[in-house]
Amino acid sequence: MPLIMLLLSVLFIAIDQILKFLVVEYLKPVGIKTIFNDFLSLDYVENRGAAFGILQNQRWLFIVITVVISALLIFALFRYRYHEFFSYAASSLIVGGGIGNLIDRVLYGYVVDYIHFSFFPAIFNFGDCCVTVGTAFLLLHILFFTGNERGPEKVLRGK
């Protein structure tokens, strides 16, 4: 199963990089493309910081943090004995999204962001979505399934 999760991470990296390539090719020249009026737009942004643009120009800090977290999660994929759906999915999503953004930081010095919902101030990308959902899954695993012999299927069904 760990190998399958790594392959899934590679798929997430590929999706992230393909989307960013398309954004650079087709969105960068126009800047903004409205998808749903007053709800969703695609806005080309070169983000040199973290979420919400904090810690601007700390490229090497983000590279080191991403490498360390990814290495720890990959190690845990193979060594952690109590994996459940949420821990496997979390590892795959966080590694895939993190490495997708890492590639941008290493190659360009910034991360390409492009998704913007009018009700949310930040502009983000597919890799950010993977990391966010993966982190939520990891929290679910830690809070509800760590040390629980019943497993997520029984807990979710209330047994």
MIBA-990084 format. One record per residue: residue in three letters; x, y negated, z of N, C-alpha, C, O, CB in turn. Coordinates in Angstrom, 2 decimals. Glycine has a CB too. Layout:
(tikol 'ALA', (X, Y, Z), (X, Y, Z), (X, Y, Z), (X, Y, Z), (X, Y, Z))
...
% end
This chain:
(tikol 'MET', (0.81, 1.22, 0.00), (0.00, 0.00, 0.00), (0.85, -1.28, 0.00), (0.49, -2.25, -0.67), (-0.92, 0.00, 1.21))
(tikol 'PRO', (1.98, -1.31, 0.74), (2.80, -2.53, 0.71), (3.27, -2.89, -0.70), (3.31, -4.07, -1.06), (4.00, -2.37, 1.61))
(tikol 'LEU', (3.63, -1.90, -1.48), (4.08, -2.17, -2.84), (2.95, -2.78, -3.68), (3.20, -3.67, -4.50), (4.60, -0.88, -3.49))
(tikol 'ILE', (1.74, -2.30, -3.49), (0.59, -2.85, -4.20), (0.37, -4.31, -3.80), (0.05, -5.15, -4.64), (-0.69, -2.01, -3.91))
(tikol 'MET', (0.55, -4.61, -2.52), (0.38, -5.98, -2.04), (1.47, -6.89, -2.63), (1.19, -8.05, -2.95), (0.43, -6.02, -0.51))
(tikol 'LEU', (2.68, -6.38, -2.77), (3.73, -7.17, -3.42), (3.40, -7.44, -4.88), (3.61, -8.54, -5.38), (5.08, -6.45, -3.31))
(tikol 'LEU', (2.87, -6.42, -5.55), (2.47, -6.61, -6.95), (1.33, -7.62, -7.05), (1.28, -8.41, -8.00), (2.04, -5.27, -7.59))
(tikol 'LEU', (0.45, -7.60, -6.08), (-0.63, -8.59, -6.05), (-0.05, -10.00, -5.83), (-0.53, -10.96, -6.43), (-1.66, -8.24, -4.93))
(tikol 'SER', (0.96, -10.11, -4.99), (1.64, -11.40, -4.81), (2.23, -11.89, -6.12), (2.14, -13.07, -6.45), (2.75, -11.28, -3.75))
(tikol 'VAL', (2.84, -10.97, -6.87), (3.41, -11.34, -8.18), (2.30, -11.83, -9.11), (2.50, -12.77, -9.87), (4.15, -10.13, -8.81))
(tikol 'LEU', (1.15, -11.19, -9.06), (0.00, -11.64, -9.86), (-0.41, -13.06, -9.46), (-0.66, -13.90, -10.33), (-1.19, -10.68, -9.70))
(tikol 'PHE', (-0.48, -13.33, -8.17), (-0.84, -14.68, -7.70), (0.21, -15.70, -8.15), (-0.14, -16.82, -8.53), (-0.98, -14.70, -6.16))
(tikol 'ILE', (1.49, -15.33, -8.10), (2.55, -16.23, -8.57), (2.36, -16.51, -10.06), (2.46, -17.66, -10.50), (3.96, -15.61, -8.31))
(tikol 'ALA', (2.09, -15.47, -10.83), (1.90, -15.65, -12.28), (0.71, -16.55, -12.58), (0.81, -17.44, -13.43), (1.71, -14.28, -12.96))
(tikol 'ILE', (-0.41, -16.32, -11.91), (-1.59, -17.17, -12.12), (-1.26, -18.61, -11.78), (-1.60, -19.52, -12.54), (-2.78, -16.67, -11.25))
(tikol 'ASP', (-0.60, -18.83, -10.65), (-0.23, -20.17, -10.22), (0.64, -20.86, -11.28), (0.40, -22.01, -11.65), (0.50, -20.12, -8.88))
(tikol 'GLN', (1.65, -20.16, -11.75), (2.58, -20.75, -12.71), (1.93, -20.99, -14.07), (2.23, -21.98, -14.73), (3.81, -19.86, -12.87))
(tikol 'ILE', (1.06, -20.09, -14.49), (0.34, -20.30, -15.76), (-0.58, -21.51, -15.66), (-0.62, -22.33, -16.58), (-0.48, -19.04, -16.14))
(tikol 'LEU', (-1.31, -21.62, -14.56), (-2.19, -22.78, -14.38), (-1.39, -24.08, -14.37), (-1.79, -25.06, -14.98), (-3.00, -22.65, -13.08))
(tikol 'LYS', (-0.26, -24.08, -13.67), (0.57, -25.29, -13.61), (1.15, -25.63, -14.98), (1.25, -26.80, -15.34), (1.69, -25.11, -12.59))
(tikol 'PHE', (1.54, -24.61, -15.74), (2.03, -24.85, -17.10), (0.95, -25.53, -17.93), (1.21, -26.51, -18.64), (2.47, -23.52, -17.77))
(tikol 'LEU', (-0.29, -25.01, -17.84), (-1.40, -25.60, -18.60), (-1.69, -27.03, -18.14), (-1.98, -27.90, -18.96), (-2.66, -24.75, -18.45))
(tikol 'VAL', (-1.60, -27.25, -16.83), (-1.82, -28.59, -16.29), (-0.77, -29.57, -16.83), (-1.10, -30.68, -17.25), (-1.79, -28.57, -14.75))
(tikol 'VAL', (0.49, -29.15, -16.82), (1.56, -30.03, -17.32), (1.39, -30.28, -18.82), (1.58, -31.40, -19.29), (2.95, -29.40, -17.03))
(tikol 'GLU', (1.04, -29.25, -19.56), (0.88, -29.37, -21.01), (-0.30, -30.26, -21.40), (-0.18, -31.13, -22.26), (0.71, -27.99, -21.64))
(tikol 'TYR', (-1.44, -30.03, -20.76), (-2.68, -30.65, -21.23), (-3.24, -31.75, -20.32), (-3.92, -32.65, -20.81), (-3.71, -29.60, -21.39))
(tikol 'LEU', (-2.97, -31.69, -19.03), (-3.53, -32.69, -18.12), (-2.57, -33.85, -17.88), (-2.99, -35.00, -17.80), (-3.89, -32.05, -16.79))
(tikol 'LYS', (-1.29, -33.56, -17.78), (-0.31, -34.62, -17.51), (-0.44, -35.79, -18.48), (-0.40, -36.94, -18.04), (1.10, -34.06, -17.57))
(tikol 'PRO', (-0.58, -35.54, -19.78), (-0.69, -36.68, -20.71), (-1.92, -37.58, -20.46), (-1.88, -38.77, -20.76), (-0.74, -36.17, -22.11))
(tikol 'VAL', (-3.01, -37.00, -19.93), (-4.22, -37.81, -19.71), (-4.38, -38.23, -18.26), (-5.09, -39.20, -17.98), (-5.44, -37.03, -20.15))
(tikol 'GLY', (-3.73, -37.52, -17.31), (-3.77, -37.90, -15.90), (-4.93, -37.33, -15.12), (-4.73, -36.60, -14.15), (-3.80, -39.35, -15.79))
(tikol 'ILE', (-6.16, -37.65, -15.54), (-7.35, -37.20, -14.82), (-8.39, -36.71, -15.81), (-8.61, -37.31, -16.86), (-7.93, -38.34, -13.94))
(tikol 'LYS', (-9.03, -35.61, -15.46), (-10.12, -35.06, -16.27), (-11.27, -34.73, -15.31), (-11.13, -33.86, -14.45), (-9.66, -33.79, -17.08))
(tikol 'THR', (-12.39, -35.42, -15.46), (-13.55, -35.16, -14.62), (-14.24, -33.89, -15.08), (-14.53, -33.71, -16.27), (-14.53, -36.36, -14.64))
(tikol 'ILE', (-14.51, -33.00, -14.13), (-15.19, -31.74, -14.44), (-16.67, -31.85, -14.08), (-17.54, -31.68, -14.94), (-14.54, -30.56, -13.67))
(tikol 'PHE', (-16.93, -32.14, -12.83), (-18.31, -32.40, -12.39), (-18.33, -33.80, -11.81), (-17.64, -34.08, -10.83), (-18.81, -31.32, -11.32))
(tikol 'ASN', (-19.10, -34.67, -12.42), (-19.13, -36.07, -12.04), (-19.31, -36.24, -10.54), (-20.22, -35.66, -9.94), (-20.23, -36.79, -12.79))
(tikol 'ASP', (-18.45, -37.05, -9.93), (-18.49, -37.35, -8.50), (-18.38, -36.12, -7.60), (-18.83, -36.15, -6.46), (-19.75, -38.08, -8.17))
(tikol 'PHE', (-17.78, -35.02, -8.11), (-17.61, -33.83, -7.28), (-16.23, -33.20, -7.46), (-15.50, -33.03, -6.48), (-18.69, -32.81, -7.61))
(tikol 'LEU', (-15.87, -32.87, -8.69), (-14.62, -32.18, -8.96), (-13.92, -32.80, -10.16), (-14.53, -33.06, -11.20), (-14.86, -30.68, -9.21))
(tikol 'SER', (-12.62, -33.04, -9.98), (-11.82, -33.51, -11.11), (-10.46, -32.83, -11.06), (-10.04, -32.31, -10.02), (-11.66, -35.07, -11.08))
(tikol 'LEU', (-9.80, -32.85, -12.20), (-8.43, -32.37, -12.29), (-7.55, -33.60, -12.39), (-7.65, -34.35, -13.36), (-8.23, -31.39, -13.51))
(tikol 'ASP', (-6.70, -33.81, -11.41), (-5.83, -34.98, -11.34), (-4.38, -34.51, -11.29), (-4.01, -33.77, -10.38), (-6.17, -35.87, -10.10))
(tikol 'TYR', (-3.58, -34.90, -12.25), (-2.17, -34.51, -12.26), (-1.41, -35.31, -11.21), (-1.40, -36.54, -11.23), (-1.55, -34.72, -13.66))
(tikol 'VAL', (-0.76, -34.57, -10.28), (0.04, -35.20, -9.23), (1.34, -34.42, -9.05), (1.33, -33.19, -9.06), (-0.75, -35.28, -7.89))
(tikol 'GLU', (2.43, -35.14, -8.89), (3.72, -34.53, -8.54), (3.93, -34.76, -7.05), (4.31, -35.85, -6.63), (4.90, -35.14, -9.39))
(tikol 'ASN', (3.68, -33.73, -6.26), (3.72, -33.82, -4.81), (5.11, -33.46, -4.30), (5.56, -32.32, -4.42), (2.65, -32.88, -4.17))
(tikol 'ARG', (5.78, -34.45, -3.74), (7.12, -34.25, -3.19), (7.08, -34.03, -1.69), (8.12, -34.04, -1.03), (8.01, -35.44, -3.52))
(tikol 'GLY', (5.89, -33.83, -1.14), (5.74, -33.59, 0.29), (4.98, -32.30, 0.54), (4.94, -31.41, -0.30), (5.02, -34.76, 0.95))
(tikol 'ALA', (4.39, -32.23, 1.71), (3.57, -31.07, 2.08), (2.11, -31.44, 1.91), (1.78, -32.35, 1.14), (3.87, -30.61, 3.56))
(tikol 'ALA', (1.24, -30.75, 2.62), (-0.19, -31.04, 2.54), (-0.44, -32.52, 2.86), (0.18, -33.09, 3.76), (-0.98, -30.14, 3.52))
(tikol 'PHE', (-1.36, -33.11, 2.12), (-1.72, -34.51, 2.27), (-0.52, -35.43, 2.02), (-0.54, -36.60, 2.41), (-2.29, -34.77, 3.66))
(tikol 'GLY', (0.52, -34.91, 1.36), (1.68, -35.72, 1.02), (2.58, -36.05, 2.21), (3.43, -36.93, 2.10), (1.24, -36.97, 0.38))
(tikol 'ILE', (2.41, -35.36, 3.35), (3.26, -35.67, 4.50), (4.67, -35.14, 4.25), (4.88, -34.27, 3.41), (2.67, -35.07, 5.80))
(tikol 'LEU', (5.62, -35.67, 4.99), (7.03, -35.27, 4.90), (7.57, -35.38, 3.47), (8.17, -34.44, 2.94), (7.20, -33.85, 5.42))
(tikol 'GLN', (7.34, -36.51, 2.87), (7.81, -36.76, 1.50), (9.32, -36.56, 1.38), (10.08, -36.89, 2.28), (7.44, -38.18, 1.06))
(tikol 'ASN', (9.72, -36.00, 0.25), (11.12, -35.82, -0.12), (11.92, -34.96, 0.86), (13.11, -35.18, 1.06), (11.77, -37.17, -0.23))
(tikol 'GLN', (11.26, -33.98, 1.45), (11.94, -33.01, 2.32), (12.04, -31.66, 1.61), (11.77, -30.61, 2.18), (11.18, -32.85, 3.68))
(tikol 'ARG', (12.43, -31.72, 0.34), (12.47, -30.56, -0.55), (13.16, -29.35, 0.08), (12.59, -28.26, 0.10), (13.17, -30.92, -1.84))
(tikol 'TRP', (14.38, -29.53, 0.61), (15.14, -28.39, 1.12), (14.52, -27.82, 2.38), (14.62, -26.61, 2.62), (16.58, -28.80, 1.40))
(tikol 'LEU', (13.90, -28.64, 3.19), (13.19, -28.14, 4.37), (12.07, -27.20, 3.94), (11.92, -26.12, 4.51), (12.62, -29.31, 5.21))
(tikol 'PHE', (11.29, -27.60, 2.94), (10.19, -26.75, 2.46), (10.71, -25.47, 1.80), (10.10, -24.41, 1.92), (9.31, -27.52, 1.47))
(tikol 'ILE', (11.81, -25.59, 1.10), (12.40, -24.40, 0.46), (12.83, -23.40, 1.53), (12.52, -22.21, 1.42), (13.61, -24.79, -0.44))
(tikol 'VAL', (13.53, -23.86, 2.55), (13.99, -22.97, 3.62), (12.81, -22.34, 4.35), (12.79, -21.14, 4.59), (14.89, -23.73, 4.61))
(tikol 'ILE', (11.83, -23.16, 4.71), (10.65, -22.64, 5.43), (9.93, -21.59, 4.59), (9.54, -20.55, 5.11), (9.69, -23.79, 5.80))
(tikol 'THR', (9.75, -21.86, 3.32), (9.05, -20.92, 2.45), (9.81, -19.60, 2.31), (9.20, -18.53, 2.35), (8.83, -21.54, 1.07))
(tikol 'VAL', (11.10, -19.68, 2.15), (11.92, -18.47, 2.01), (11.85, -17.65, 3.30), (11.68, -16.43, 3.24), (13.38, -18.83, 1.68))
(tikol 'VAL', (11.97, -18.29, 4.44), (11.94, -17.57, 5.72), (10.58, -16.92, 5.95), (10.52, -15.74, 6.30), (12.27, -18.53, 6.88))
(tikol 'ILE', (9.50, -17.67, 5.76), (8.16, -17.11, 5.98), (7.88, -15.98, 5.00), (7.34, -14.94, 5.38), (7.08, -18.21, 5.85))
(tikol 'SER', (8.23, -16.17, 3.75), (8.01, -15.11, 2.75), (8.80, -13.85, 3.10), (8.27, -12.74, 3.01), (8.40, -15.61, 1.34))
(tikol 'ALA', (10.05, -14.02, 3.49), (10.88, -12.86, 3.86), (10.29, -12.13, 5.07), (10.24, -10.90, 5.09), (12.33, -13.31, 4.18))
(tikol 'LEU', (9.83, -12.89, 6.06), (9.22, -12.27, 7.25), (7.94, -11.51, 6.88), (7.71, -10.40, 7.37), (8.90, -13.33, 8.31))
(tikol 'LEU', (7.13, -12.10, 6.02), (5.89, -11.43, 5.62), (6.16, -10.18, 4.78), (5.47, -9.17, 4.94), (5.00, -12.41, 4.84))
(tikol 'ILE', (7.14, -10.25, 3.91), (7.48, -9.07, 3.11), (8.03, -7.97, 4.02), (7.68, -6.80, 3.87), (8.53, -9.43, 2.00))
(tikol 'PHE', (8.88, -8.35, 4.96), (9.40, -7.38, 5.93), (8.23, -6.76, 6.71), (8.18, -5.54, 6.88), (10.40, -8.06, 6.91))
(tikol 'ALA', (7.30, -7.59, 7.16), (6.15, -7.09, 7.93), (5.25, -6.18, 7.08), (4.65, -5.25, 7.61), (5.33, -8.27, 8.46))
(tikol 'LEU', (5.17, -6.45, 5.79), (4.37, -5.57, 4.92), (4.83, -4.12, 5.04), (4.01, -3.20, 5.02), (4.47, -6.04, 3.46))
(tikol 'PHE', (6.12, -3.93, 5.15), (6.67, -2.57, 5.18), (6.87, -2.02, 6.59), (6.92, -0.80, 6.76), (7.99, -2.55, 4.45))
(tikol 'ARG', (6.98, -2.88, 7.60), (7.31, -2.41, 8.94), (6.16, -2.45, 9.95), (6.13, -1.65, 10.88), (8.43, -3.20, 9.47))
(tikol 'TYR', (5.22, -3.37, 9.76), (4.09, -3.49, 10.69), (3.20, -2.26, 10.55), (2.86, -1.87, 9.44), (3.28, -4.79, 10.42))
(tikol 'ARG', (2.84, -1.65, 11.66), (2.13, -0.37, 11.63), (0.60, -0.48, 11.68), (-0.09, 0.51, 11.44), (2.58, 0.47, 12.78))
(tikol 'TYR', (0.09, -1.65, 11.97), (-1.35, -1.76, 12.22), (-2.05, -2.62, 11.18), (-2.95, -3.41, 11.51), (-1.60, -2.33, 13.59))
(tikol 'HIS', (-1.64, -2.47, 9.94), (-2.26, -3.26, 8.88), (-3.74, -2.90, 8.72), (-4.15, -1.74, 8.85), (-1.53, -3.04, 7.55))
(tikol 'GLU', (-4.50, -3.92, 8.44), (-5.90, -3.81, 8.07), (-6.06, -4.65, 6.80), (-5.09, -5.24, 6.32), (-6.87, -4.30, 9.25))
(tikol 'PHE', (-7.26, -4.70, 6.29), (-7.51, -5.48, 5.08), (-6.99, -6.91, 5.21), (-6.31, -7.41, 4.31), (-9.01, -5.50, 4.77))
(tikol 'PHE', (-7.32, -7.57, 6.33), (-6.98, -8.98, 6.47), (-5.47, -9.21, 6.54), (-4.99, -10.20, 6.00), (-7.63, -9.54, 7.70))
(tikol 'SER', (-4.73, -8.33, 7.18), (-3.28, -8.53, 7.26), (-2.61, -8.26, 5.91), (-1.69, -8.98, 5.53), (-2.67, -7.61, 8.34))
(tikol 'TYR', (-3.08, -7.24, 5.20), (-2.55, -7.00, 3.85), (-2.85, -8.17, 2.92), (-1.97, -8.67, 2.22), (-3.12, -5.70, 3.28))
(tikol 'ALA', (-4.11, -8.59, 2.92), (-4.51, -9.69, 2.04), (-3.78, -10.98, 2.41), (-3.36, -11.73, 1.53), (-6.03, -9.91, 2.11))
(tikol 'ALA', (-3.64, -11.24, 3.70), (-2.95, -12.45, 4.16), (-1.52, -12.47, 3.64), (-1.06, -13.48, 3.11), (-2.96, -12.54, 5.70))
(tikol 'SER', (-0.82, -11.37, 3.80), (0.57, -11.30, 3.36), (0.68, -11.55, 1.86), (1.53, -12.32, 1.42), (1.18, -9.95, 3.71))
(tikol 'SER', (-0.16, -10.90, 1.10), (-0.12, -11.03, -0.35), (-0.42, -12.46, -0.80), (0.28, -13.00, -1.65), (-1.11, -10.07, -0.99))
(tikol 'LEU', (-1.43, -13.05, -0.22), (-1.83, -14.41, -0.60), (-0.78, -15.45, -0.19), (-0.43, -16.32, -0.98), (-3.17, -14.75, 0.04))
(tikol 'ILE', (-0.30, -15.36, 1.05), (0.66, -16.36, 1.53), (1.97, -16.26, 0.75), (2.53, -17.29, 0.36), (0.92, -16.17, 3.04))
(tikol 'VAL', (2.46, -15.05, 0.52), (3.70, -14.89, -0.24), (3.51, -15.37, -1.68), (4.35, -16.11, -2.20), (4.15, -13.40, -0.23))
(tikol 'GLY', (2.42, -14.98, -2.31), (2.17, -15.39, -3.69), (2.04, -16.90, -3.85), (2.68, -17.49, -4.71), (0.92, -14.74, -4.21))
(tikol 'GLY', (1.23, -17.51, -3.01), (1.05, -18.96, -3.08), (2.31, -19.72, -2.69), (2.66, -20.72, -3.32), (-0.10, -19.40, -2.20))
(tikol 'GLY', (2.98, -19.24, -1.65), (4.20, -19.90, -1.20), (5.30, -19.86, -2.24), (5.96, -20.87, -2.50), (4.69, -19.26, 0.08))
(tikol 'ILE', (5.49, -18.70, -2.85), (6.54, -18.58, -3.87), (6.16, -19.35, -5.13), (7.04, -19.89, -5.80), (6.80, -17.10, -4.20))
(tikol 'GLY', (4.88, -19.39, -5.47), (4.44, -20.20, -6.60), (4.84, -21.66, -6.42), (5.33, -22.29, -7.36), (2.93, -20.09, -6.79))
(tikol 'ASN', (4.63, -22.20, -5.22), (5.02, -23.58, -4.94), (6.54, -23.71, -4.80), (7.11, -24.74, -5.14), (4.34, -24.08, -3.67))
(tikol 'LEU', (7.19, -22.67, -4.29), (8.64, -22.67, -4.16), (9.31, -22.81, -5.53), (10.28, -23.55, -5.68), (9.12, -21.39, -3.46))
(tikol 'ILE', (8.79, -22.11, -6.50), (9.34, -22.20, -7.87), (9.32, -23.65, -8.35), (10.30, -24.13, -8.92), (8.53, -21.30, -8.84))
(tikol 'ASP', (8.20, -24.34, -8.13), (8.11, -25.75, -8.52), (9.17, -26.59, -7.81), (9.86, -27.39, -8.44), (6.70, -26.30, -8.22))
(tikol 'ARG', (9.28, -26.40, -6.51), (10.24, -27.21, -5.72), (11.67, -27.00, -6.19), (12.45, -27.95, -6.31), (10.12, -26.86, -4.22))
(tikol 'VAL', (12.02, -25.74, -6.46), (13.39, -25.43, -6.90), (13.64, -25.99, -8.30), (14.68, -26.60, -8.54), (13.63, -23.91, -6.88))
(tikol 'LEU', (12.70, -25.78, -9.22), (12.92, -26.19, -10.62), (12.76, -27.69, -10.85), (13.51, -28.28, -11.63), (11.97, -25.45, -11.51))
(tikol 'TYR', (11.79, -28.32, -10.17), (11.45, -29.71, -10.49), (11.66, -30.70, -9.34), (11.74, -31.90, -9.57), (10.03, -29.77, -10.93))
(tikol 'GLY', (11.74, -30.19, -8.12), (11.85, -31.08, -6.97), (10.51, -31.54, -6.43), (10.46, -32.34, -5.49), (12.66, -32.27, -7.34))
(tikol 'TYR', (9.44, -31.06, -7.00), (8.09, -31.39, -6.55), (7.16, -30.24, -6.92), (7.51, -29.36, -7.70), (7.59, -32.73, -7.18))
(tikol 'VAL', (5.96, -30.27, -6.33), (4.93, -29.28, -6.63), (3.85, -29.94, -7.47), (3.41, -31.05, -7.16), (4.33, -28.67, -5.33))
(tikol 'VAL', (3.42, -29.28, -8.52), (2.35, -29.79, -9.38), (1.00, -29.49, -8.70), (0.66, -28.33, -8.48), (2.42, -29.16, -10.82))
(tikol 'ASP', (0.27, -30.54, -8.38), (-1.08, -30.42, -7.81), (-2.08, -30.95, -8.82), (-1.74, -31.79, -9.65), (-1.20, -31.19, -6.45))
(tikol 'TYR', (-3.32, -30.45, -8.76), (-4.27, -30.85, -9.80), (-5.75, -30.70, -9.42), (-6.59, -31.25, -10.12), (-4.01, -30.05, -11.02))
(tikol 'ILE', (-6.10, -30.01, -8.37), (-7.51, -29.82, -8.00), (-7.91, -30.90, -7.01), (-7.26, -31.08, -5.98), (-7.76, -28.39, -7.39))
(tikol 'HIS', (-8.99, -31.62, -7.31), (-9.46, -32.68, -6.42), (-10.97, -32.67, -6.30), (-11.69, -32.87, -7.27), (-8.98, -34.05, -6.92))
(tikol 'PHE', (-11.43, -32.42, -5.08), (-12.85, -32.53, -4.77), (-13.09, -33.91, -4.17), (-12.31, -34.36, -3.33), (-13.33, -31.40, -3.80))
(tikol 'SER', (-14.14, -34.57, -4.58), (-14.38, -35.95, -4.15), (-14.56, -36.07, -2.64), (-14.26, -37.12, -2.08), (-15.61, -36.49, -4.84))
(tikol 'PHE', (-15.02, -35.03, -1.96), (-15.27, -35.08, -0.53), (-14.02, -34.74, 0.29), (-14.06, -34.79, 1.52), (-16.39, -34.14, -0.16))
(tikol 'PHE', (-12.92, -34.39, -0.37), (-11.69, -33.98, 0.31), (-10.55, -34.84, -0.22), (-10.34, -34.90, -1.43), (-11.40, -32.45, 0.09))
(tikol 'PRO', (-9.82, -35.52, 0.67), (-8.83, -36.49, 0.18), (-7.62, -35.90, -0.54), (-7.04, -36.56, -1.39), (-8.34, -37.29, 1.32))
(tikol 'ALA', (-7.24, -34.67, -0.21), (-6.01, -34.11, -0.79), (-6.24, -33.56, -2.20), (-7.34, -33.13, -2.54), (-5.46, -33.01, 0.11))
(tikol 'ILE', (-5.19, -33.57, -2.98), (-5.17, -32.91, -4.28), (-4.26, -31.71, -4.11), (-3.17, -31.83, -3.54), (-4.66, -33.89, -5.46))
(tikol 'PHE', (-4.69, -30.54, -4.58), (-3.97, -29.31, -4.30), (-3.93, -28.42, -5.53), (-4.38, -28.83, -6.60), (-4.60, -28.57, -3.12))
(tikol 'ASN', (-3.40, -27.20, -5.38), (-3.29, -26.29, -6.52), (-3.68, -24.87, -6.12), (-4.04, -24.63, -4.97), (-1.86, -26.31, -7.07))
(tikol 'PHE', (-3.61, -23.95, -7.06), (-3.98, -22.56, -6.82), (-3.12, -21.94, -5.73), (-3.62, -21.21, -4.87), (-3.86, -21.74, -8.11))
(tikol 'GLY', (-1.81, -22.21, -5.75), (-0.92, -21.67, -4.72), (-1.32, -22.14, -3.34), (-1.28, -21.36, -2.38), (0.52, -22.08, -5.00))
(tikol 'ASP', (-1.72, -23.41, -3.21), (-2.18, -23.93, -1.93), (-3.44, -23.18, -1.47), (-3.59, -22.88, -0.28), (-2.47, -25.44, -2.03))
(tikol 'CYS', (-4.32, -22.88, -2.41), (-5.53, -22.13, -2.07), (-5.17, -20.74, -1.54), (-5.75, -20.27, -0.57), (-6.45, -22.00, -3.32))
(tikol 'CYS', (-4.21, -20.09, -2.19), (-3.76, -18.77, -1.75), (-3.21, -18.83, -0.32), (-3.56, -18.00, 0.52), (-2.69, -18.21, -2.71))
(tikol 'VAL', (-2.35, -19.81, -0.06), (-1.76, -19.95, 1.27), (-2.84, -20.23, 2.31), (-2.79, -19.66, 3.41), (-0.71, -21.07, 1.28))
(tikol 'THR', (-3.79, -21.07, 2.00), (-4.85, -21.43, 2.95), (-5.74, -20.23, 3.26), (-6.01, -19.95, 4.43), (-5.70, -22.57, 2.40))
(tikol 'VAL', (-6.21, -19.53, 2.24), (-7.05, -18.35, 2.46), (-6.24, -17.27, 3.18), (-6.76, -16.60, 4.07), (-7.61, -17.82, 1.10))
(tikol 'GLY', (-4.99, -17.09, 2.78), (-4.13, -16.11, 3.44), (-3.94, -16.42, 4.91), (-3.96, -15.51, 5.74), (-2.79, -16.03, 2.76))
(tikol 'THR', (-3.75, -17.67, 5.24), (-3.58, -18.07, 6.64), (-4.87, -17.81, 7.42), (-4.81, -17.36, 8.57), (-3.19, -19.56, 6.74))
(tikol 'ALA', (-6.01, -18.09, 6.83), (-7.29, -17.79, 7.49), (-7.43, -16.28, 7.72), (-7.86, -15.86, 8.80), (-8.49, -18.32, 6.63))
(tikol 'PHE', (-7.06, -15.48, 6.74), (-7.11, -14.02, 6.91), (-6.15, -13.55, 8.01), (-6.49, -12.66, 8.79), (-6.75, -13.31, 5.58))
(tikol 'LEU', (-4.97, -14.16, 8.07), (-4.01, -13.79, 9.11), (-4.56, -14.13, 10.49), (-4.42, -13.34, 11.43), (-2.67, -14.49, 8.88))
(tikol 'LEU', (-5.18, -15.28, 10.62), (-5.81, -15.65, 11.89), (-6.93, -14.69, 12.26), (-7.05, -14.29, 13.42), (-6.35, -17.09, 11.82))
(tikol 'LEU', (-7.75, -14.31, 11.29), (-8.80, -13.32, 11.56), (-8.21, -12.01, 12.05), (-8.71, -11.40, 13.00), (-9.65, -13.07, 10.29))
(tikol 'HIS', (-7.14, -11.58, 11.40), (-6.49, -10.33, 11.81), (-5.96, -10.44, 13.24), (-6.18, -9.55, 14.06), (-5.34, -9.98, 10.84))
(tikol 'ILE', (-5.27, -11.54, 13.53), (-4.68, -11.72, 14.86), (-5.76, -11.83, 15.93), (-5.65, -11.21, 16.99), (-3.79, -12.96, 14.89))
(tikol 'LEU', (-6.79, -12.61, 15.66), (-7.83, -12.86, 16.67), (-8.76, -11.67, 16.90), (-9.20, -11.44, 18.03), (-8.64, -14.05, 16.27))
(tikol 'PHE', (-9.07, -10.92, 15.85), (-10.11, -9.91, 15.98), (-9.65, -8.47, 15.82), (-10.35, -7.56, 16.28), (-11.15, -10.18, 14.99))
(tikol 'PHE', (-8.51, -8.23, 15.20), (-8.16, -6.85, 14.90), (-6.84, -6.39, 15.50), (-6.55, -5.19, 15.49), (-8.11, -6.66, 13.44))
(tikol 'THR', (-6.03, -7.29, 16.02), (-4.78, -6.88, 16.65), (-5.09, -6.22, 17.99), (-5.81, -6.78, 18.81), (-3.82, -8.09, 16.83))
(tikol 'GLY', (-4.54, -5.04, 18.19), (-4.78, -4.31, 19.43), (-6.15, -3.70, 19.53), (-6.56, -3.25, 20.59), (-4.58, -5.22, 20.59))
(tikol 'ASN', (-6.86, -3.67, 18.40), (-8.21, -3.12, 18.40), (-8.21, -1.83, 17.60), (-8.05, -1.86, 16.37), (-9.23, -4.15, 17.81))
(tikol 'GLU', (-8.38, -0.71, 18.26), (-8.33, 0.58, 17.58), (-9.54, 0.84, 16.69), (-9.53, 1.77, 15.89), (-8.21, 1.68, 18.61))
(tikol 'ARG', (-10.56, 0.02, 16.83), (-11.78, 0.28, 16.06), (-11.65, -0.08, 14.60), (-12.36, 0.49, 13.77), (-12.93, -0.49, 16.66))
(tikol 'GLY', (-10.77, -1.01, 14.23), (-10.60, -1.40, 12.84), (-11.64, -2.42, 12.40), (-12.69, -2.54, 13.04), (-10.67, -0.19, 11.94))
(tikol 'PRO', (-11.37, -3.14, 11.34), (-12.26, -4.24, 10.93), (-13.61, -3.76, 10.44), (-14.61, -4.46, 10.63), (-11.60, -5.04, 9.83))
(tikol 'GLU', (-13.66, -2.60, 9.84), (-14.97, -2.15, 9.31), (-15.97, -1.96, 10.45), (-17.13, -2.35, 10.32), (-14.81, -0.82, 8.52))
(tikol 'LYS', (-15.53, -1.37, 11.55), (-16.41, -1.13, 12.69), (-16.71, -2.42, 13.44), (-17.83, -2.63, 13.91), (-15.79, -0.10, 13.63))
(tikol 'VAL', (-15.70, -3.29, 13.56), (-15.92, -4.55, 14.25), (-16.92, -5.41, 13.48), (-17.81, -6.01, 14.08), (-14.59, -5.31, 14.43))
(tikol 'LEU', (-16.77, -5.48, 12.17), (-17.67, -6.31, 11.36), (-19.09, -5.78, 11.38), (-20.04, -6.55, 11.24), (-17.16, -6.38, 9.92))
(tikol 'ARG', (-19.24, -4.46, 11.54), (-20.58, -3.87, 11.62), (-21.11, -3.87, 13.04), (-22.25, -3.48, 13.28), (-20.56, -2.44, 11.07))
(tikol 'GLY', (-20.28, -4.29, 14.00), (-20.73, -4.38, 15.38), (-20.73, -3.05, 16.11), (-21.51, -2.88, 17.05), (-22.09, -4.95, 15.41))
(tikol 'LYS', (-19.90, -2.11, 15.72), (-19.87, -0.80, 16.38), (-18.70, -0.69, 17.30), (-18.52, 0.34, 17.95), (-19.84, 0.32, 15.37))
% end
